[in-house]
């Protein structure tokens, strides 16, 4: 798996906590950040899905029957 190097700025208190947790667990900070982002993305996926369901239920969005999509794609 490719592991590109990234640089970003975070709040000083978050960095202090990250350093503390990394030391306590004996893990690399990059590993902890990666795990935290995966958990965050799972949560955000749920929020996005709930929002889409709400828009469908309220009539703001409509579904398209699969047959119509397949027909338009020539499948």
Rosetta constraint file for C-alpha pairs under 8 A:
AtomPair CA 10 CA 14 HARMONIC 6.77 0.50
AtomPair CA 10 CA 15 HARMONIC 6.75 0.50
AtomPair CA 11 CA 15 HARMONIC 6.44 0.50
AtomPair CA 12 CA 16 HARMONIC 6.23 0.50
AtomPair CA 13 CA 17 HARMONIC 6.24 0.50
AtomPair CA 14 CA 18 HARMONIC 6.03 0.50
AtomPair CA 15 CA 19 HARMONIC 6.07 0.50
AtomPair CA 16 CA 20 HARMONIC 6.20 0.50
AtomPair CA 17 CA 21 HARMONIC 6.08 0.50
AtomPair CA 18 CA 22 HARMONIC 6.00 0.50
AtomPair CA 18 CA 29 HARMONIC 6.66 0.50
AtomPair CA 18 CA 32 HARMONIC 7.81 0.50
AtomPair CA 19 CA 23 HARMONIC 6.17 0.50
AtomPair CA 19 CA 29 HARMONIC 6.96 0.50
AtomPair CA 20 CA 24 HARMONIC 6.13 0.50
AtomPair CA 21 CA 25 HARMONIC 6.02 0.50
AtomPair CA 22 CA 26 HARMONIC 5.57 0.50
AtomPair CA 22 CA 27 HARMONIC 5.03 0.50
AtomPair CA 22 CA 28 HARMONIC 5.98 0.50
AtomPair CA 22 CA 29 HARMONIC 5.65 0.50
AtomPair CA 22 CA 32 HARMONIC 7.20 0.50
AtomPair CA 23 CA 27 HARMONIC 6.84 0.50
AtomPair CA 27 CA 31 HARMONIC 6.77 0.50
AtomPair CA 27 CA 32 HARMONIC 7.11 0.50
AtomPair CA 28 CA 32 HARMONIC 6.60 0.50
AtomPair CA 29 CA 33 HARMONIC 6.17 0.50
AtomPair CA 30 CA 34 HARMONIC 6.03 0.50
AtomPair CA 31 CA 35 HARMONIC 6.22 0.50
AtomPair CA 32 CA 36 HARMONIC 6.09 0.50
AtomPair CA 33 CA 37 HARMONIC 6.08 0.50
AtomPair CA 34 CA 38 HARMONIC 6.27 0.50
AtomPair CA 35 CA 39 HARMONIC 6.37 0.50
AtomPair CA 36 CA 40 HARMONIC 6.15 0.50
AtomPair CA 37 CA 41 HARMONIC 5.97 0.50
AtomPair CA 38 CA 42 HARMONIC 6.30 0.50
AtomPair CA 39 CA 43 HARMONIC 6.43 0.50
AtomPair CA 40 CA 44 HARMONIC 6.16 0.50
AtomPair CA 41 CA 45 HARMONIC 5.99 0.50
AtomPair CA 42 CA 46 HARMONIC 6.53 0.50
AtomPair CA 43 CA 47 HARMONIC 6.43 0.50
AtomPair CA 44 CA 48 HARMONIC 6.09 0.50
AtomPair CA 45 CA 49 HARMONIC 6.10 0.50
AtomPair CA 46 CA 50 HARMONIC 6.07 0.50
AtomPair CA 47 CA 51 HARMONIC 6.19 0.50
AtomPair CA 48 CA 52 HARMONIC 6.26 0.50
AtomPair CA 49 CA 53 HARMONIC 6.21 0.50
AtomPair CA 50 CA 54 HARMONIC 6.13 0.50
AtomPair CA 51 CA 55 HARMONIC 6.24 0.50
AtomPair CA 52 CA 56 HARMONIC 6.22 0.50
AtomPair CA 52 CA 61 HARMONIC 7.94 0.50
AtomPair CA 53 CA 57 HARMONIC 6.09 0.50
AtomPair CA 54 CA 58 HARMONIC 6.09 0.50
AtomPair CA 55 CA 59 HARMONIC 6.10 0.50
AtomPair CA 55 CA 60 HARMONIC 5.01 0.50
AtomPair CA 55 CA 61 HARMONIC 5.43 0.50
AtomPair CA 56 CA 60 HARMONIC 6.05 0.50
AtomPair CA 56 CA 61 HARMONIC 4.88 0.50
AtomPair CA 56 CA 62 HARMONIC 6.05 0.50
AtomPair CA 56 CA 63 HARMONIC 7.67 0.50
AtomPair CA 64 CA 68 HARMONIC 6.81 0.50
AtomPair CA 64 CA 69 HARMONIC 7.09 0.50
AtomPair CA 65 CA 69 HARMONIC 6.72 0.50
AtomPair CA 66 CA 70 HARMONIC 6.11 0.50
AtomPair CA 67 CA 71 HARMONIC 6.02 0.50
AtomPair CA 68 CA 72 HARMONIC 6.18 0.50
AtomPair CA 69 CA 73 HARMONIC 6.18 0.50
AtomPair CA 70 CA 74 HARMONIC 5.99 0.50
AtomPair CA 70 CA 75 HARMONIC 4.90 0.50
AtomPair CA 71 CA 75 HARMONIC 5.86 0.50
